[in-house]
Each structure stands twice: as structure tokens, then as C-alpha cells.
């Protein structure tokens, strides 16, 4: 059974979409895309998110932990 994601995303879907369109690096786009998918409910499982991003599950876990700890700033630039 796939692991359900429980994450409160403070930003609105519209805000995330705008930032996604204005992001300049691929790493920023990946992380913002991840949050947008979660916020809009398109993806609800950790495994599906990792597969869609083409990243290992541990990478996605690390990004989510950084978001939980400090919002967008740490996940966008590290």
C-alpha cells in the first residue's frame, strides 16, 4: 500500500502556479511542481509523486521535510 501524504501547504494553488511559471531553474520548477500537484490534489501518494518527478523517494522526502521546516525558501534554493 502506498504511503499517503499529509502536508499543509500555506500557499494558494494560484500562487504556486505563478511562481512555477516565473521560476528560472529546473530545480526550482521541480519543487514548485511537486507542491502544486499536492495542493491541487492531483497526487496524494508519496510513491506516485516520486515516480512523476523521476526522483528517488528519499529525495522527495527530503524536499518535503525542508518545506515543513521553513516553507518555500529552503526548498527553492537548496
C-alpha positions as CSV (number, residue, x, y, z in Angstrom):
1,X,0.0,0.0,0.0
2,X,1.4,3.4,-1.0
3,X,2.1,6.0,1.7
4,X,-0.4,8.9,1.8
5,X,1.0,12.3,2.0
6,X,-0.2,14.7,4.8
7,X,1.2,18.2,4.2
8,X,-0.3,21.6,4.8
9,X,0.7,23.9,2.0
10,X,0.3,27.5,3.0
11,X,0.5,29.0,-0.5
12,X,-2.5,29.0,-2.8
13,X,-2.6,26.9,-5.9
14,X,-2.6,30.2,-8.0
15,X,0.4,31.5,-6.1
16,X,2.3,28.3,-6.7
17,X,1.4,28.2,-10.4
18,X,2.6,31.8,-10.8
19,X,5.9,31.1,-9.1
20,X,6.3,27.9,-11.2
21,X,5.9,29.9,-14.4
22,X,8.4,32.5,-13.2
23,X,11.0,30.1,-11.8
24,X,14.3,30.2,-13.6
25,X,16.0,26.9,-12.7
26,X,14.9,23.3,-13.2
27,X,15.4,22.5,-9.5
28,X,13.0,25.3,-8.5
29,X,10.5,24.1,-11.1
30,X,10.6,20.5,-9.8
31,X,10.0,21.5,-6.2
32,X,7.2,24.0,-7.0
33,X,5.6,21.4,-9.4
34,X,5.6,18.9,-6.5
35,X,3.9,21.4,-4.2
36,X,1.4,22.4,-6.9
37,X,0.4,18.8,-7.6
38,X,-0.1,18.2,-3.8
39,X,-2.1,21.4,-3.3
40,X,-4.4,20.7,-6.3
41,X,-4.9,17.1,-5.2
42,X,-3.6,15.7,-8.4
43,X,-1.2,13.5,-6.4
44,X,-1.8,12.1,-2.9
45,X,0.8,9.4,-2.6
46,X,4.5,9.6,-1.9
47,X,5.4,6.9,-4.4
48,X,3.3,8.4,-7.2
49,X,4.9,11.8,-6.6
50,X,8.4,10.3,-6.7
51,X,7.6,8.5,-9.9
52,X,6.1,11.5,-11.6
53,X,9.1,13.7,-10.7
54,X,11.5,10.9,-11.8
55,X,13.2,11.2,-8.4
56,X,14.0,8.7,-5.6
57,X,11.5,8.6,-2.8
58,X,14.2,9.7,-0.3
59,X,14.8,12.9,-2.4
60,X,11.1,13.7,-2.3
61,X,11.0,13.1,1.5
62,X,13.9,15.5,2.0
63,X,12.2,18.2,-0.1
64,X,9.0,17.8,1.9
65,X,10.9,17.9,5.2
66,X,12.6,21.2,4.1
67,X,9.2,22.6,3.2
68,X,7.7,21.6,6.5
69,X,10.6,23.2,8.4
70,X,10.8,26.5,6.6
71,X,8.3,26.9,3.8
72,X,9.3,27.7,0.2
73,X,12.7,29.4,0.9
74,X,14.7,26.3,1.8
75,X,13.3,24.0,-0.9
76,X,13.7,26.5,-3.7
77,X,17.4,27.2,-3.3
78,X,19.0,24.2,-1.8
